[in-house]
């Protein structure tokens, strides 16, 4: 074909654009940072410069949680009532997969270590398992109330859920059954659960600002041995998260702060102040040196863990920023 014909010209232009996009992705993929919330957009950021280089519209609902697939090819966005996959390495603005089956807000999305299956949870009282390569839900577990949080054990064989009624359940994926149930603080919603990557401890945070810490037995990982109770914040703890090296715990709260705790004795190491409204979510960098927070004040911030200083602010959302995903 003659390169001057419209079809050929468009083809060449598209090829150039796609090459430029791949070059940009290669540069920014070292730190893959995404945020979302109530303004119906998902934003991709150059983590070091604070520049937003891509915005996706999510028209159906607010976005409750983001998760990057282990191969860093897809971004999963949990909304109401579906979870959608978006391609990370292209500029395609449309979802490439949609997982339907929940009847209300999807509050949790996460991946198995190899990315072969995904788990979600919802205000419809269920935790669901999905094969990302096949349509339909593979398993569904019924809880006693709206599910706020789920964590996958490092052994990849157990899920731990926390619900609005204050119940924590351990789901044995091999037996496909609940192996343990406990209520740390009666009638107080469990907002967030995190399991140390080394499998040594689990933390549950609740609406009264408390964090309950248990040691996990090596022989029976569903055995919770009480270790400590932390009065972490004076109001709701919205997220708790262990650092990748298992040495630190981050908590975020409706009191506008985030805090960093030493995971050995759960003494307070740092208080991160700078947000103006509720701090909903957080994510550590792979080397545990930085933590990114998302807040109702419409911004996300990156903090140095060592000095507690804000290193970068990500501004661009027009409503509350409630979720963040970070991958390196």
N, C-alpha and C positions, 0 to 999 in steps of 0.2 A: 504493500500500500504506500501511496505518497504521504509523507509525513505532514504535508500541508492540509490533508483532509481533516474535517472536524473529528471523526472517530479516532484517527491516529493521534491527533494533537491531544485529545482528552486522555488517551491511553498513556502517552508520554508524560503528561502532566500528573496523572494519577501515580505513575511509577515514581516520579520525582518526589511527590508528596509522601508516598509510602516509605521511600528510602529515608527522607528527612525525619519521618516519624520514628522509624526504627533506630536511627541515630540518636534521637532525643531519648527514647526509651532506654537505650544502652547506657547513656550517660546518667540518667536518673534512677535506674533500677538498683543501684547500690543501696540507696535508701528509698524504699517504696513506702510512701506515706499517703494515706487516704483518710478523709473525714466526711461526715455527713450528719444529718439531723432533721430538723423540722422545716427546712426551706425547699425540700424536694429536689435537692441536688447532691451529687457526690463529687468531691473535689480531690484531684491528684496534685501533690505538691513536690517541688524540689525541696527536700528537707533542709539542706544546708543554706539555701538562699531565701526560703520562704515564699518563693514564686509559685503561684498556681498555674500549671501548664495544661490542665485538662479538666473540663467540667461535664458531668453526665446528668441529664435530667432524670429524675425518678418521680414520675407524675402520679403514680398510684396512691402513694401514702408517704408519711414520714419514714425515715430509715432508722431502725432501732439498734442494729449492730452490723458491723462490717468484719469480714474475715478474708484474708488472702490465702489462696490455696498453697499447699506446700511447694508446688512446682512454680509458683508465682505467675501462672498463666491466667488465673481468674480471680476476680473479686466477687465474693458472695455478699449480697445485701439483703438483710432481713427486714421485711416491711409488714404491711397489714393487708391480707393474711398470707402472702407468698414470700418465698426467697428466690432471688434472681441472681444469675451469674452474668458478669460482664467481662469481656476480654481486656486484659491488661496491656498486652503487647501490640494492640492495634488501636486505631482511633474510631472504631465502631461504637456509636453511641447507644446501640440497642442491645438488650439482653440476649444472650445466646442460649440460655436455659432458664426455665421457670419451674419451681418446685411447689406444687399445689397440694393441699391436704389438710392444712390447719384451718381452723374456723375463726381465728381471731389473731391479734397482734403476735407476730413471731418475735420473741424477745432474745433468742439465742441462736447463733449459728457457729459451727466449728467443724474442723476436719480431723479425720484420722491421720496419723503421722505420714502415711504414704499417699494420702489424698484419694484413697479408693472409695471411702464412704464419708458421709457427712451426717452430723446430728443437728437437730433444731429443737426448740422448745417454744411454748406459746402460752398466752393467757387462756387458751382453751383447755388447760389442765393436762396437756400431753407433752411427752418427749418422743421425738421421732428419729428413726434412722433411715438414711437414703443411700442407695447406690448411685453415685454421681454419673455412672455410665448408662443407667437404665431408668425408665420412667416409673413413677409411683413410689410410695413409701414402703420400705421393706419391713419395718417393725414400728409399733407404737406402744408406749408405756403410759398408763393412766396415773396421774398424780391427784392429790386431794384438793388442790387449788391452782390458781394461775401460777405458772412457772416463771420465775424471774431470772434464774441462773442455772447453768449446767457446766461442769468441768469434766474433762476426759482424763482419767488416770494415765500416767506415763506408761503403764503396762498395756494400754490400748484395749483393755478387756473390761473396764468398768466406767460407768458414768455416774457422777454424783450431782443430784439436782436439789435445788432449794426453791420453795414456793412461798406464795403470799401468806399462807396460813402458818408459816414458821417451821414446816417440816423439811427435813433433809433425808433423801433416799439414795441408797447405793444400788445401782442397777448392774447386775452381773450379765454381761452381754453373751457369755458362753451359755449360761443357763436360761437366758432371756427372762429374768425374774428379778424382783427386788430382794436383795440379800440382807439389807439392814435399813432401819429407819430410826431417826432420833429427832428430838425437838429441843434445841438448846435454850430457847427463850420463848415460852408458850405465848401463842397469839401475837407474835412479833415477826413480821415478814423477813425472810432471808433474802437479802438483795443481791449478794454476790458470793461465789465460792471460788477459791483458787487452790490448786494442789501444787506443791513444790515440784519442780522438774525432776529432782532426785528422788521423789516419791516418799520423802520422810515425813511431811506434815501436810495438813489440810487446814484452811482457814475459811470460816463462814462469817460474813458481815451482815448486820441487820439494821432495821429501821430505828433502833435506839442508839445507834452510834457505837455498838459493841462489836468486837471481833472475837470469835471463839476459835481457839487453836487446839488441834488434836495431833498426836503422833500416830502415824499409820504403822501397823504391825507388818513386818516383812513376810511372815508366813501366811497371815490372813489379812489381806489389804482392806477388807471391809471392817476390820476391828479398829475402832477409834478410841485411843487412850487420851483422856483430857490432859492438856499440857498447860494452857494459859488462857486467861480472858483479858482482853485489852479494852479499856475505855478509850476508844480511838478518837471519836469526835462527839460533840454534844448533840448532834442531830443525825439524820440519816447518813449511813455509809452507803454510797451508791456503787462503788467498785472496789474490790481488793484484787491485787495481782502480785504474785511472786516474780522476782527477777529471774532471767534465764539461768544465772549461776546459783539460784536458790538461797542467796545470802541476804536478800532484802525483800521486804514486802511494801508495796505502795497501797495507800487507801485514798479514795476521793470522797468528797462529802458535799451535802447541801449547805455546809457552813462556808463555802467558797474556797476552801483549802484542799490541798493534797498533802499527804504525809508519807515519809519514808521511814520504815522501821527496820532495825536489825533483826533478822530472822533467827538468830541464835537465842536471844533472850527477849526479843520484842520490845527493846528499849527504843525510844524515839530518836531518830538520827537527824531528820530534817523536816521542817514545815515549809511547804511551797505556797507562798502568798503572792497574789497578782491577779487572779481571776476576780471578777466582780459579782458573779452569780454561781449557781450550783455547778459543781464539777462532776460530770457524769461518768467519764471513762478515762482510762489510761493505758499506755502500752510502753514497755521497756525496749530499748535498743538491745541488739543481740549481745553486746559486751557488757550490758547492765550499767553503763555509764550515763545513760540519758533516759528520761521518761517523758512521753508526750501525753498531755491532758486535753480533754475536750469539755467545753463549758457552755452553759446557757447564755453567757455573755457574747456568744456568736464567734468566739475564736478558739483556736487550739494553741498550746504553747509547748515548746520543748525546753526541758530543764536539765541542768547538770546535776547529777545525783550527789556528787562530791561536795559542791558548794551551795546547792539549792537555788542557784540563780537561773532566771529565765534567759535562755540563749537565743530563742527565736519565737516570734509570734506569727501565726497563720491566720490572716484576716481575709474574709471574702463571703462568708455565709451571712444571710440576711435574717436568720432566725437561730434558735438555740442549736448549738453543735453538741450532739449527744453521743457520738461514737467515733472511734479512731482505730485504724489498723496500720501497723508498722511492720515492715519486713526488710531484711538485709540479705 
